[in-house]
Amino acid sequence: MDQRIALRYAQALMDVGKEKKSVAEIAGDMRVVHDALAEVHELKAMLHSPVIRPDVKRKVVHEVFGKHVSKDVMLFMDLLLKKGRGDVLDMTTVEFLRLLDIDTNTVSAIITSARTLDESAKQQIVTKLEKLSAKKVRAAYAVDASLRGGFIAKVGDTLIDASLQHQLENLREDFKQGMIVRVN
């Protein structure tokens, strides 16, 4: 139920952004709000608390975000809080960013490699992932020293395992099934 409510609010905010041609600015602001709610658990708990009055929540939100987000996003958060829906703000940010990704044909990817990748390698991987997904890729990178080489990419719901360990496992399976013929 809350997700549907959050989706409606997110869609309304997206519509305002499109009307005012400020979707990019609102998107940046919604990322700021999303990140703050993810990092500061007390802020999220305060917004979800039925004990704290809406006017107190509004005051806190203005203190925290007033200098960091646009007037439109502040007005939007005010509306949520006046209606007693501060509890869906975090979910609304997620839904807004999901709608934005759909609108811009973008997908998130987490690329994990054995060592830190240089810019050239990052660009090559992103280019290949964009070809595979037929979408723009917004990449985040991680390092996992247990990988022997190569990389593992999670693109949306798809896992692409291009690690050396995975390739060796595939080769071992091919040997077991007799798919590899010995050349003399």
VOLONU-664614 format. One record per atom (N, C-alpha, C): x negated, y, z; atom name; residue in three letters. Coordinates in steps of 0.05 Angstrom, whole numbers, plus 5000, padded with zeros to 4 digits. Atoms other than C-alpha are relative to their C-alpha. Layout:
REM residues N
+------+------+------+------+-----+
:   px :   py :   pz : atom : res :
+------+------+------+------+-----+
:    X :    Y :    Z :   CA : ALA :
...
+------+------+------+------+-----+
END
This chain:
REM residues 184
+------+------+------+------+-----+
:   px :   py :   pz : atom : res :
+------+------+------+------+-----+
: 4983 : 4976 : 5000 :    N : MET :
: 5000 : 5000 : 5000 :   CA : MET :
: 4983 : 5025 : 5000 :    C : MET :
: 5018 : 4977 : 4999 :    N : ASP :
: 4945 : 5049 : 5019 :   CA : ASP :
: 4985 : 5004 : 4975 :    C : ASP :
: 5015 : 4997 : 5024 :    N : GLN :
: 4907 : 5034 : 4956 :   CA : GLN :
: 5017 : 5013 : 4978 :    C : GLN :
: 4983 : 4987 : 5020 :    N : ARG :
: 4967 : 5053 : 4913 :   CA : ARG :
: 5003 : 5029 : 5006 :    C : ARG :
: 4998 : 4972 : 4993 :    N : ILE :
: 4974 : 5117 : 4952 :   CA : ILE :
: 4975 : 5015 : 4993 :    C : ILE :
: 5026 : 4989 : 5007 :    N : ALA :
: 4900 : 5131 : 4944 :   CA : ALA :
: 4998 : 5004 : 4970 :    C : ALA :
: 5002 : 4999 : 5029 :    N : LEU :
: 4905 : 5117 : 4870 :   CA : LEU :
: 5017 : 5024 : 4990 :    C : LEU :
: 4983 : 4977 : 5009 :    N : ARG :
: 4963 : 5167 : 4862 :   CA : ARG :
: 4987 : 5027 : 5006 :    C : ARG :
: 5014 : 4975 : 4993 :    N : TYR :
: 4924 : 5221 : 4899 :   CA : TYR :
: 4976 : 5004 : 4982 :    C : TYR :
: 5024 : 4998 : 5018 :    N : ALA :
: 4861 : 5206 : 4858 :   CA : ALA :
: 5009 : 5008 : 4972 :    C : ALA :
: 4990 : 4993 : 5026 :    N : GLN :
: 4901 : 5210 : 4794 :   CA : GLN :
: 5009 : 5029 : 4998 :    C : GLN :
: 4992 : 4972 : 4999 :    N : ALA :
: 4931 : 5276 : 4815 :   CA : ALA :
: 4976 : 5019 : 4999 :    C : ALA :
: 5024 : 4984 : 4999 :    N : LEU :
: 4862 : 5304 : 4830 :   CA : LEU :
: 4986 : 4999 : 4972 :    C : LEU :
: 5012 : 5002 : 5027 :    N : MET :
: 4836 : 5278 : 4763 :   CA : MET :
: 5016 : 5017 : 4980 :    C : MET :
: 4984 : 4983 : 5017 :    N : ASP :
: 4894 : 5313 : 4728 :   CA : ASP :
: 4994 : 5029 : 5004 :    C : ASP :
: 5008 : 4972 : 4994 :    N : VAL :
: 4877 : 5378 : 4763 :   CA : VAL :
: 4973 : 5007 : 4987 :    C : VAL :
: 5026 : 4996 : 5011 :    N : GLY :
: 4805 : 5371 : 4742 :   CA : GLY :
: 5001 : 5002 : 4969 :    C : GLY :
: 4998 : 4998 : 5029 :    N : LYS :
: 4824 : 5358 : 4670 :   CA : LYS :
: 5013 : 5026 : 4991 :    C : LYS :
: 4986 : 4975 : 5006 :    N : GLU :
: 4872 : 5417 : 4669 :   CA : GLU :
: 4982 : 5024 : 5003 :    C : GLU :
: 5018 : 4978 : 4995 :    N : LYS :
: 4819 : 5463 : 4697 :   CA : LYS :
: 4972 : 4996 : 4987 :    C : LYS :
: 5025 : 5007 : 5012 :    N : LYS :
: 4763 : 5430 : 4658 :   CA : LYS :
: 4976 : 5000 : 5020 :    C : LYS :
: 5020 : 5001 : 4978 :    N : SER :
: 4725 : 5417 : 4723 :   CA : SER :
: 4997 : 4972 : 5010 :    C : SER :
: 5002 : 5028 : 4991 :    N : VAL :
: 4724 : 5341 : 4726 :   CA : VAL :
: 4972 : 4994 : 5010 :    C : VAL :
: 5028 : 5006 : 4992 :    N : ALA :
: 4648 : 5339 : 4730 :   CA : ALA :
: 4994 : 5012 : 5027 :    C : ALA :
: 5005 : 4987 : 4974 :    N : GLU :
: 4646 : 5388 : 4788 :   CA : GLU :
: 5015 : 4985 : 5022 :    C : GLU :
: 4984 : 5015 : 4980 :    N : ILE :
: 4702 : 5351 : 4825 :   CA : ILE :
: 4987 : 4973 : 5005 :    C : ILE :
: 5013 : 5027 : 4997 :    N : ALA :
: 4667 : 5284 : 4812 :   CA : ALA :
: 4975 : 5002 : 5018 :    C : ALA :
: 5023 : 4996 : 4982 :    N : GLY :
: 4603 : 5311 : 4844 :   CA : GLY :
: 5008 : 5004 : 5029 :    C : GLY :
: 4989 : 4995 : 4973 :    N : ASP :
: 4643 : 5336 : 4903 :   CA : ASP :
: 5011 : 4974 : 5013 :    C : ASP :
: 4989 : 5025 : 4989 :    N : MET :
: 4679 : 5269 : 4911 :   CA : MET :
: 4978 : 4981 : 5007 :    C : MET :
: 5023 : 5017 : 4992 :    N : ARG :
: 4611 : 5233 : 4911 :   CA : ARG :
: 4989 : 5009 : 5027 :    C : ARG :
: 5010 : 4989 : 4975 :    N : VAL :
: 4589 : 5280 : 4967 :   CA : VAL :
: 5018 : 4990 : 5023 :    C : VAL :
: 4981 : 5009 : 4979 :    N : VAL :
: 4652 : 5263 : 5007 :   CA : VAL :
: 4998 : 4970 : 5004 :    C : VAL :
: 5002 : 5029 : 4999 :    N : HIS :
: 4647 : 5189 : 4991 :   CA : HIS :
: 4975 : 4992 : 5016 :    C : HIS :
: 5025 : 5007 : 4987 :    N : ASP :
: 4574 : 5186 : 5013 :   CA : ASP :
: 5000 : 5007 : 5030 :    C : ASP :
: 4999 : 4992 : 4972 :    N : ALA :
: 4587 : 5225 : 5077 :   CA : ALA :
: 5018 : 4981 : 5016 :    C : ALA :
: 4982 : 5018 : 4986 :    N : LEU :
: 4645 : 5180 : 5096 :   CA : LEU :
: 4987 : 4972 : 5003 :    C : LEU :
: 5014 : 5026 : 4998 :    N : ALA :
: 4602 : 5118 : 5082 :   CA : ALA :
: 4978 : 5001 : 5021 :    C : ALA :
: 5023 : 4998 : 4982 :    N : GLU :
: 4544 : 5144 : 5123 :   CA : GLU :
: 5007 : 5007 : 5029 :    C : GLU :
: 4992 : 4990 : 4973 :    N : VAL :
: 4579 : 5178 : 5182 :   CA : VAL :
: 5025 : 4986 : 5009 :    C : VAL :
: 4978 : 5017 : 4992 :    N : HIS :
: 4624 : 5126 : 5212 :   CA : HIS :
: 5019 : 5015 : 5019 :    C : HIS :
: 4983 : 4984 : 4981 :    N : GLU :
: 4649 : 5175 : 5266 :   CA : GLU :
: 5019 : 5018 : 4984 :    C : GLU :
: 4982 : 4983 : 5016 :    N : LEU :
: 4677 : 5221 : 5212 :   CA : LEU :
: 5023 : 4983 : 4988 :    C : LEU :
: 4979 : 5018 : 5011 :    N : LYS :
: 4714 : 5163 : 5179 :   CA : LYS :
: 5019 : 4992 : 5022 :    C : LYS :
: 4983 : 5008 : 4978 :    N : ALA :
: 4740 : 5140 : 5246 :   CA : ALA :
: 5018 : 5022 : 5009 :    C : ALA :
: 4984 : 4977 : 4992 :    N : MET :
: 4764 : 5210 : 5263 :   CA : MET :
: 5023 : 5004 : 4980 :    C : MET :
: 4979 : 4997 : 5020 :    N : LEU :
: 4803 : 5213 : 5197 :   CA : LEU :
: 5021 : 4979 : 5002 :    C : LEU :
: 4982 : 5022 : 4998 :    N : HIS :
: 4835 : 5146 : 5211 :   CA : HIS :
: 5015 : 5000 : 5027 :    C : HIS :
: 4988 : 5000 : 4973 :    N : SER :
: 4853 : 5162 : 5284 :   CA : SER :
: 5028 : 5013 : 5000 :    C : SER :
: 4973 : 4988 : 4998 :    N : PRO :
: 4928 : 5173 : 5296 :   CA : PRO :
: 5002 : 5018 : 5024 :    C : PRO :
: 5000 : 4984 : 4976 :    N : VAL :
: 4910 : 5206 : 5362 :   CA : VAL :
: 4991 : 5029 : 4995 :    C : VAL :
: 5010 : 4974 : 5006 :    N : ILE :
: 4873 : 5265 : 5332 :   CA : ILE :
: 5020 : 5015 : 4982 :    C : ILE :
: 4981 : 4984 : 5015 :    N : ARG :
: 4919 : 5320 : 5308 :   CA : ARG :
: 4990 : 5009 : 4973 :    C : ARG :
: 5008 : 4991 : 5027 :    N : PRO :
: 4918 : 5340 : 5234 :   CA : PRO :
: 4985 : 5026 : 4999 :    C : PRO :
: 5014 : 4975 : 5000 :    N : ASP :
: 4897 : 5411 : 5250 :   CA : ASP :
: 4971 : 4998 : 5010 :    C : ASP :
: 5027 : 5005 : 4991 :    N : VAL :
: 4836 : 5385 : 5288 :   CA : VAL :
: 4984 : 4987 : 4978 :    C : VAL :
: 5013 : 5014 : 5023 :    N : LYS :
: 4819 : 5339 : 5229 :   CA : LYS :
: 4993 : 5021 : 4979 :    C : LYS :
: 5005 : 4980 : 5021 :    N : ARG :
: 4825 : 5398 : 5181 :   CA : ARG :
: 4977 : 5018 : 5008 :    C : ARG :
: 5021 : 4983 : 4990 :    N : LYS :
: 4779 : 5440 : 5224 :   CA : LYS :
: 4973 : 4986 : 4997 :    C : LYS :
: 5025 : 5015 : 5002 :    N : VAL :
: 4726 : 5385 : 5226 :   CA : VAL :
: 4992 : 4997 : 4970 :    C : VAL :
: 5005 : 5003 : 5028 :    N : VAL :
: 4732 : 5372 : 5151 :   CA : VAL :
: 4989 : 5026 : 4988 :    C : VAL :
: 5010 : 4974 : 5010 :    N : HIS :
: 4723 : 5447 : 5137 :   CA : HIS :
: 4972 : 5005 : 5009 :    C : HIS :
: 5027 : 4996 : 4990 :    N : GLU :
: 4662 : 5449 : 5181 :   CA : GLU :
: 4980 : 4982 : 4986 :    C : GLU :
: 5018 : 5019 : 5013 :    N : VAL :
: 4631 : 5388 : 5149 :   CA : VAL :
: 4996 : 5005 : 4970 :    C : VAL :
: 5001 : 4998 : 5029 :    N : PHE :
: 4648 : 5400 : 5076 :   CA : PHE :
: 5003 : 5028 : 4988 :    C : PHE :
: 4994 : 4973 : 5010 :    N : GLY :
: 4665 : 5474 : 5070 :   CA : GLY :
: 4980 : 5012 : 4982 :    C : GLY :
: 5021 : 4988 : 5015 :    N : LYS :
: 4598 : 5495 : 5043 :   CA : LYS :
: 4988 : 4982 : 4978 :    C : LYS :
: 5012 : 5020 : 5018 :    N : HIS :
: 4585 : 5432 : 5002 :   CA : HIS :
: 5018 : 4992 : 4977 :    C : HIS :
: 4981 : 5009 : 5021 :    N : VAL :
: 4647 : 5422 : 4959 :   CA : VAL :
: 5015 : 5024 : 4989 :    C : VAL :
: 4985 : 4978 : 5013 :    N : SER :
: 4689 : 5465 : 4912 :   CA : SER :
: 5026 : 5006 : 5014 :    C : SER :
: 4975 : 4992 : 4988 :    N : LYS :
: 4751 : 5502 : 4931 :   CA : LYS :
: 5022 : 4980 : 4993 :    C : LYS :
: 4980 : 5020 : 5008 :    N : ASP :
: 4794 : 5452 : 4892 :   CA : ASP :
: 4999 : 4975 : 5017 :    C : ASP :
: 5002 : 5024 : 4984 :    N : VAL :
: 4768 : 5393 : 4931 :   CA : VAL :
: 5007 : 5006 : 5029 :    C : VAL :
: 4992 : 4992 : 4973 :    N : MET :
: 4776 : 5431 : 4997 :   CA : MET :
: 5031 : 5001 : 5002 :    C : MET :
: 4971 : 4998 : 5001 :    N : LEU :
: 4848 : 5446 : 4978 :   CA : LEU :
: 5013 : 4972 : 4999 :    C : LEU :
: 4991 : 5028 : 5002 :    N : PHE :
: 4858 : 5373 : 4960 :   CA : PHE :
: 4999 : 4986 : 5027 :    C : PHE :
: 5003 : 5013 : 4974 :    N : MET :
: 4831 : 5349 : 5027 :   CA : MET :
: 5019 : 5013 : 5020 :    C : MET :
: 4981 : 4987 : 4983 :    N : ASP :
: 4874 : 5401 : 5063 :   CA : ASP :
: 5028 : 4988 : 4996 :    C : ASP :
: 4975 : 5012 : 5006 :    N : LEU :
: 4935 : 5373 : 5027 :   CA : LEU :
: 5003 : 4972 : 5013 :    C : LEU :
: 4999 : 5027 : 4988 :    N : LEU :
: 4919 : 5302 : 5048 :   CA : LEU :
: 5003 : 5002 : 5031 :    C : LEU :
: 4998 : 4998 : 4971 :    N : LEU :
: 4909 : 5324 : 5120 :   CA : LEU :
: 5026 : 5011 : 5010 :    C : LEU :
: 4974 : 4989 : 4993 :    N : LYS :
: 4972 : 5366 : 5123 :   CA : LYS :
: 5022 : 4979 : 4998 :    C : LYS :
: 4980 : 5021 : 5004 :    N : LYS :
: 5011 : 5306 : 5098 :   CA : LYS :
: 4995 : 4976 : 5019 :    C : LYS :
: 5006 : 5022 : 4982 :    N : GLY :
: 4979 : 5263 : 5152 :   CA : GLY :
: 4988 : 4976 : 4986 :    C : GLY :
: 5011 : 5022 : 5016 :    N : ARG :
: 4942 : 5221 : 5100 :   CA : ARG :
: 4969 : 5001 : 5000 :    C : ARG :
: 5029 : 5000 : 4998 :    N : GLY :
: 4870 : 5233 : 5123 :   CA : GLY :
: 4988 : 4973 : 4999 :    C : GLY :
: 5009 : 5028 : 5000 :    N : ASP :
: 4865 : 5158 : 5130 :   CA : ASP :
: 4995 : 4989 : 4973 :    C : ASP :
: 5005 : 5010 : 5026 :    N : VAL :
: 4865 : 5149 : 5055 :   CA : VAL :
: 4979 : 5016 : 4984 :    C : VAL :
: 5021 : 4983 : 5014 :    N : LEU :
: 4811 : 5201 : 5039 :   CA : LEU :
: 4978 : 4983 : 4989 :    C : LEU :
: 5022 : 5016 : 5009 :    N : ASP :
: 4756 : 5149 : 5035 :   CA : ASP :
: 5008 : 4982 : 4976 :    C : ASP :
: 4991 : 5016 : 5022 :    N : MET :
: 4797 : 5103 : 4991 :   CA : MET :
: 5006 : 5017 : 4975 :    C : MET :
: 4994 : 4982 : 5022 :    N : THR :
: 4818 : 5162 : 4948 :   CA : THR :
: 4974 : 5008 : 4985 :    C : THR :
: 5025 : 4994 : 5014 :    N : THR :
: 4745 : 5179 : 4934 :   CA : THR :
: 4991 : 4976 : 4983 :    C : THR :
: 5007 : 5024 : 5015 :    N : VAL :
: 4733 : 5107 : 4912 :   CA : VAL :
: 5017 : 4998 : 4975 :    C : VAL :
: 4982 : 5002 : 5023 :    N : GLU :
: 4794 : 5108 : 4867 :   CA : GLU :
: 4994 : 5022 : 4979 :    C : GLU :
: 5007 : 4978 : 5019 :    N : PHE :
: 4775 : 5176 : 4837 :   CA : PHE :
: 4975 : 4993 : 4984 :    C : PHE :
: 5025 : 5007 : 5014 :    N : LEU :
: 4705 : 5152 : 4820 :   CA : LEU :
: 5004 : 4976 : 4981 :    C : LEU :
: 4993 : 5022 : 5017 :    N : ARG :
: 4734 : 5088 : 4791 :   CA : ARG :
: 5015 : 5010 : 4975 :    C : ARG :
: 4985 : 4988 : 5023 :    N : LEU :
: 4782 : 5129 : 4747 :   CA : LEU :
: 4980 : 5015 : 4982 :    C : LEU :
: 5020 : 4985 : 5015 :    N : LEU :
: 4723 : 5172 : 4726 :   CA : LEU :
: 4983 : 4981 : 4982 :    C : LEU :
: 5016 : 5020 : 5015 :    N : ASP :
: 4683 : 5110 : 4705 :   CA : ASP :
: 5017 : 4990 : 4976 :    C : ASP :
: 4983 : 5009 : 5022 :    N : ILE :
: 4742 : 5086 : 4664 :   CA : ILE :
: 5002 : 5021 : 4978 :    C : ILE :
: 4998 : 4978 : 5019 :    N : ASP :
: 4750 : 5154 : 4632 :   CA : ASP :
: 4975 : 5005 : 4984 :    C : ASP :
: 5026 : 4995 : 5014 :    N : THR :
: 4676 : 5160 : 4614 :   CA : THR :
: 4987 : 4975 : 4989 :    C : THR :
: 5010 : 5026 : 5010 :    N : ASN :
: 4668 : 5086 : 4595 :   CA : ASN :
: 4972 : 4994 : 5012 :    C : ASN :
: 5025 : 5004 : 4985 :    N : THR :
: 4614 : 5078 : 4649 :   CA : THR :
: 5003 : 4976 : 5019 :    C : THR :
: 5001 : 5023 : 4981 :    N : VAL :
: 4595 : 5017 : 4691 :   CA : VAL :
: 4975 : 5003 : 5017 :    C : VAL :
: 5023 : 5000 : 4982 :    N : SER :
: 4550 : 5012 : 4751 :   CA : SER :
: 4984 : 4974 : 4998 :    C : SER :
: 5017 : 5024 : 5001 :    N : ALA :
: 4491 : 4965 : 4750 :   CA : ALA :
: 4979 : 5002 : 5023 :    C : ALA :
: 5021 : 5002 : 4981 :    N : ILE :
: 4444 : 4942 : 4805 :   CA : ILE :
: 4979 : 4982 : 4988 :    C : ILE :
: 5021 : 5015 : 5013 :    N : ILE :
: 4378 : 4920 : 4776 :   CA : ILE :
: 4979 : 4994 : 5021 :    C : ILE :
: 5020 : 5009 : 4980 :    N : THR :
: 4333 : 4879 : 4822 :   CA : THR :
: 4977 : 4987 : 4986 :    C : THR :
: 5025 : 5010 : 5012 :    N : SER :
: 4261 : 4865 : 4803 :   CA : SER :
: 4980 : 4992 : 5022 :    C : SER :
: 5020 : 5009 : 4981 :    N : ALA :
: 4200 : 4834 : 4836 :   CA : ALA :
: 4983 : 5024 : 5009 :    C : ALA :
: 5016 : 4977 : 4993 :    N : ARG :
: 4164 : 4901 : 4836 :   CA : ARG :
: 5014 : 5025 : 4990 :    C : ARG :
: 4989 : 4975 : 5009 :    N : THR :
: 4180 : 4974 : 4825 :   CA : THR :
: 4996 : 5003 : 4970 :    C : THR :
: 5002 : 4997 : 5029 :    N : LEU :
: 4195 : 4986 : 4752 :   CA : LEU :
: 4991 : 5028 : 4992 :    C : LEU :
: 5006 : 4973 : 5010 :    N : ASP :
: 4164 : 5043 : 4712 :   CA : ASP :
: 5023 : 5010 : 4983 :    C : ASP :
: 4977 : 4988 : 5015 :    N : GLU :
: 4209 : 5090 : 4673 :   CA : GLU :
: 5005 : 4987 : 4974 :    C : GLU :
: 4997 : 5013 : 5026 :    N : SER :
: 4196 : 5055 : 4607 :   CA : SER :
: 5015 : 4974 : 5003 :    C : SER :
: 4986 : 5026 : 4995 :    N : ALA :
: 4218 : 4987 : 4635 :   CA : ALA :
: 5029 : 5005 : 5008 :    C : ALA :
: 4972 : 4993 : 4992 :    N : LYS :
: 4279 : 5019 : 4668 :   CA : LYS :
: 5017 : 5006 : 4975 :    C : LYS :
: 4986 : 4992 : 5024 :    N : GLN :
: 4299 : 5050 : 4602 :   CA : GLN :
: 5006 : 4977 : 4982 :    C : GLN :
: 4996 : 5024 : 5017 :    N : GLN :
: 4290 : 4985 : 4563 :   CA : GLN :
: 5022 : 4983 : 5011 :    C : GLN :
: 4979 : 5016 : 4987 :    N : ILE :
: 4333 : 4947 : 4613 :   CA : ILE :
: 5027 : 5013 : 4997 :    C : ILE :
: 4975 : 4986 : 5002 :    N : VAL :
: 4387 : 5000 : 4614 :   CA : VAL :
: 5011 : 4999 : 4971 :    C : VAL :
: 4992 : 5001 : 5028 :    N : THR :
: 4388 : 5002 : 4538 :   CA : THR :
: 5012 : 4972 : 4993 :    C : THR :
: 4990 : 5027 : 5006 :    N : LYS :
: 4397 : 4926 : 4534 :   CA : LYS :
: 5027 : 4995 : 5014 :    C : LYS :
: 4975 : 5004 : 4986 :    N : LEU :
: 4451 : 4927 : 4587 :   CA : LEU :
: 5023 : 5016 : 4988 :    C : LEU :
: 4980 : 4985 : 5014 :    N : GLU :
: 4488 : 4982 : 4550 :   CA : GLU :
: 5010 : 4986 : 4975 :    C : GLU :
: 4992 : 5015 : 5024 :    N : LYS :
: 4487 : 4940 : 4487 :   CA : LYS :
: 5018 : 4976 : 5008 :    C : LYS :
: 4984 : 5023 : 4991 :    N : LEU :
: 4513 : 4879 : 4525 :   CA : LEU :
: 5027 : 5007 : 5009 :    C : LEU :
: 4974 : 4992 : 4987 :    N : SER :
: 4568 : 4916 : 4562 :   CA : SER :
: 5017 : 5018 : 4982 :    C : SER :
: 4986 : 4980 : 5018 :    N : ALA :
: 4586 : 4966 : 4506 :   CA : ALA :
: 5010 : 5023 : 5017 :    C : ALA :
: 4993 : 4978 : 4982 :    N : LYS :
: 4589 : 5018 : 4562 :   CA : LYS :
: 4974 : 5015 : 5008 :    C : LYS :
: 5023 : 4986 : 4988 :    N : LYS :
: 4544 : 5072 : 4591 :   CA : LYS :
: 4994 : 4987 : 5027 :    C : LYS :
: 5008 : 5013 : 4975 :    N : VAL :
: 4505 : 5043 : 4649 :   CA : VAL :
: 4987 : 5020 : 5019 :    C : VAL :
: 5011 : 4984 : 4978 :    N : ARG :
: 4492 : 5080 : 4714 :   CA : ARG :
: 4985 : 4980 : 5018 :    C : ARG :
: 5016 : 5020 : 4987 :    N : ALA :
: 4435 : 5041 : 4744 :   CA : ALA :
: 4989 : 5009 : 5027 :    C : ALA :
: 5014 : 4997 : 4974 :    N : ALA :
: 4410 : 5033 : 4815 :   CA : ALA :
: 4980 : 4977 : 5001 :    C : ALA :
: 5021 : 5019 : 5001 :    N : TYR :
: 4346 : 4996 : 4828 :   CA : TYR :
: 4993 : 4990 : 5028 :    C : TYR :
: 5009 : 5013 : 4975 :    N : ALA :
: 4322 : 4948 : 4882 :   CA : ALA :
: 4976 : 4983 : 4994 :    C : ALA :
: 5024 : 5018 : 5002 :    N : VAL :
: 4259 : 4908 : 4895 :   CA : VAL :
: 5004 : 4976 : 5018 :    C : VAL :
: 4999 : 5025 : 4985 :    N : ASP :
: 4260 : 4835 : 4917 :   CA : ASP :
: 4974 : 4985 : 4994 :    C : ASP :
: 5026 : 5012 : 5004 :    N : ALA :
: 4190 : 4808 : 4926 :   CA : ALA :
: 5001 : 4970 : 4996 :    C : ALA :
: 4997 : 5029 : 5003 :    N : SER :
: 4217 : 4737 : 4926 :   CA : SER :
: 5004 : 4992 : 4971 :    C : SER :
: 4998 : 5006 : 5029 :    N : LEU :
: 4230 : 4742 : 4851 :   CA : LEU :
: 4972 : 4996 : 4989 :    C : LEU :
: 5027 : 5005 : 5011 :    N : ARG :
: 4171 : 4714 : 4812 :   CA : ARG :
: 4994 : 5019 : 4977 :    C : ARG :
: 5003 : 4982 : 5022 :    N : GLY :
: 4182 : 4762 : 4754 :   CA : GLY :
: 5026 : 5004 : 4986 :    C : GLY :
: 4975 : 4995 : 5013 :    N : GLY :
: 4235 : 4789 : 4708 :   CA : GLY :
: 5018 : 5017 : 5017 :    C : GLY :
: 4981 : 4985 : 4985 :    N : PHE :
: 4298 : 4819 : 4736 :   CA : PHE :
: 5027 : 4986 : 5002 :    C : PHE :
: 4972 : 5008 : 4998 :    N : ILE :
: 4369 : 4806 : 4759 :   CA : ILE :
: 5017 : 5025 : 4999 :    C : ILE :
: 4983 : 4977 : 5002 :    N : ALA :
: 4423 : 4855 : 4739 :   CA : ALA :
: 5029 : 4993 : 5006 :    C : ALA :
: 4972 : 5004 : 4995 :    N : LYS :
: 4493 : 4859 : 4768 :   CA : LYS :
: 5014 : 5024 : 4987 :    C : LYS :
: 4987 : 4979 : 5016 :    N : VAL :
: 4534 : 4899 : 4717 :   CA : VAL :
: 5030 : 4996 : 5004 :    C : VAL :
: 4971 : 5004 : 4994 :    N : GLY :
: 4605 : 4909 : 4743 :   CA : GLY :
: 5002 : 4973 : 5015 :    C : GLY :
: 4996 : 5026 : 4988 :    N : ASP :
: 4627 : 4838 : 4759 :   CA : ASP :
: 4982 : 4978 : 4988 :    C : ASP :
: 5016 : 5020 : 5015 :    N : THR :
: 4576 : 4804 : 4713 :   CA : THR :
: 4971 : 5000 : 5012 :    C : THR :
: 5028 : 5004 : 4990 :    N : LEU :
: 4509 : 4776 : 4738 :   CA : LEU :
: 4983 : 4991 : 4976 :    C : LEU :
: 5019 : 5007 : 5022 :    N : ILE :
: 4452 : 4774 : 4687 :   CA : ILE :
: 4974 : 4993 : 5014 :    C : ILE :
: 5024 : 5009 : 4987 :    N : ASP :
: 4394 : 4732 : 4712 :   CA : ASP :
: 4978 : 4996 : 4980 :    C : ASP :
: 5022 : 5002 : 5018 :    N : ALA :
: 4332 : 4746 : 4671 :   CA : ALA :
: 4974 : 4997 : 5016 :    C : ALA :
: 5024 : 5004 : 4984 :    N : SER :
: 4284 : 4726 : 4726 :   CA : SER :
: 4984 : 4976 : 4990 :    C : SER :
: 5018 : 5022 : 5008 :    N : LEU :
: 4225 : 4681 : 4713 :   CA : LEU :
: 5008 : 4974 : 5014 :    C : LEU :
: 4992 : 5024 : 4986 :    N : GLN :
: 4250 : 4633 : 4766 :   CA : GLN :
: 5024 : 4987 : 4986 :    C : GLN :
: 4977 : 5010 : 5014 :    N : HIS :
: 4317 : 4626 : 4729 :   CA : HIS :
: 4992 : 4987 : 4973 :    C : HIS :
: 5009 : 5011 : 5025 :    N : GLN :
: 4281 : 4615 : 4663 :   CA : GLN :
: 4986 : 4973 : 5003 :    C : GLN :
: 5013 : 5025 : 4994 :    N : LEU :
: 4238 : 4561 : 4694 :   CA : LEU :
: 5020 : 4978 : 5007 :    C : LEU :
: 4979 : 5019 : 4993 :    N : GLU :
: 4300 : 4527 : 4723 :   CA : GLU :
: 5014 : 4990 : 4974 :    C : GLU :
: 4987 : 5008 : 5026 :    N : ASN :
: 4332 : 4527 : 4653 :   CA : ASN :
: 4982 : 4981 : 4984 :    C : ASN :
: 5019 : 5016 : 5014 :    N : LEU :
: 4269 : 4498 : 4623 :   CA : LEU :
: 4999 : 4972 : 5013 :    C : LEU :
: 5000 : 5026 : 4985 :    N : ARG :
: 4268 : 4443 : 4677 :   CA : ARG :
: 5025 : 4983 : 4993 :    C : ARG :
: 4976 : 5014 : 5007 :    N : GLU :
: 4340 : 4425 : 4661 :   CA : GLU :
: 4999 : 4990 : 4971 :    C : GLU :
: 5004 : 5009 : 5028 :    N : ASP :
: 4323 : 4422 : 4586 :   CA : ASP :
: 4983 : 4976 : 4999 :    C : ASP :
: 5017 : 5023 : 4999 :    N : PHE :
: 4267 : 4374 : 4602 :   CA : PHE :
: 5015 : 4975 : 5010 :    C : PHE :
: 4984 : 5023 : 4989 :    N : LYS :
: 4314 : 4330 : 4644 :   CA : LYS :
: 5019 : 4989 : 4980 :    C : LYS :
: 4980 : 5009 : 5020 :    N : GLN :
: 4365 : 4327 : 4588 :   CA : GLN :
: 4987 : 4991 : 4974 :    C : GLN :
: 5015 : 5008 : 5024 :    N : GLY :
: 4311 : 4311 : 4537 :   CA : GLY :
: 5004 : 5018 : 4976 :    C : GLY :
: 4995 : 4981 : 5022 :    N : MET :
: 4327 : 4373 : 4497 :   CA : MET :
: 4975 : 5011 : 4988 :    C : MET :
: 5025 : 4990 : 5010 :    N : ILE :
: 4255 : 4390 : 4489 :   CA : ILE :
: 4984 : 4977 : 4989 :    C : ILE :
: 5014 : 5021 : 5013 :    N : VAL :
: 4217 : 4348 : 4440 :   CA : VAL :
: 4970 : 5006 : 5001 :    C : VAL :
: 5029 : 4997 : 4999 :    N : ARG :
: 4142 : 4336 : 4448 :   CA : ARG :
: 4989 : 5002 : 4972 :    C : ARG :
: 5012 : 4996 : 5027 :    N : VAL :
: 4102 : 4361 : 4388 :   CA : VAL :
: 4971 : 4990 : 5003 :    C : VAL :
: 5028 : 5011 : 4999 :    N : ASN :
: 4037 : 4322 : 4373 :   CA : ASN :
: 4983 : 5014 : 4981 :    C : ASN :
+------+------+------+------+-----+
END
